[in-house]
Amino acid sequence: MTSAAVEILGLGLGILGWVGVILACGLPMWQVSAFIDVNIVVAQTIWEGLWMNCVVQSTGQMQCKVYDSILALPSEVQAGRALTVIVALLGLVALMVTVVGAQCTNCIRPGKMKSRIVIAGGAIYILCGVLVLIPLCWFANIVISDFYDPTVPSSQKREMGAALYIGWAATALLLFGGCLICCCSCSQRDETSFPVKYSAPRRPTSNGEYDKKNYV
């Protein structure tokens, strides 16, 4: 597989990861109701996300409510909001930077600068993966700690929702795609770093001597 194909593959994985982060950010299923003990049979399911919480009835009806106050939210929700929005914006920047420096585009002439731009785009994708991993692990730690805490009532215990798993998958795509872009660009840069020496063939003139312009 050529370096250009690997670069395109990394860019595609980065785009998929970026879309996954946006999807996880908007979904209200970061933590859901835990059906344990007396809550095995319930008439409603509670979903809690970064922007709203929803109540799903057993009949299929769903009611969602946006959080009223930002300052009254828990610290993990505020941090999750900020980091996911930052990652969504950085993902757009990484896409634009990578496309500008990609081998399949002619925005910049091939050279060291073009390779450095692509490496910068891959590094931004890796940064996005690291940033979005912080709220995901934070939420998962809180959910698991509360679930096994005997002092927390069963009605208030939660389980990890689908948004967390989507976010982890998006993180893996961002990290893997960014690493592919950086490694491909670094290898291409090493291959083109050595100058190619060319010497013109020496052809004798009519009097048997070599032409002096061949040595220029």
Disulfide bonds with the S-S distance in Angstrom:
Cys54-Cys64 2.06
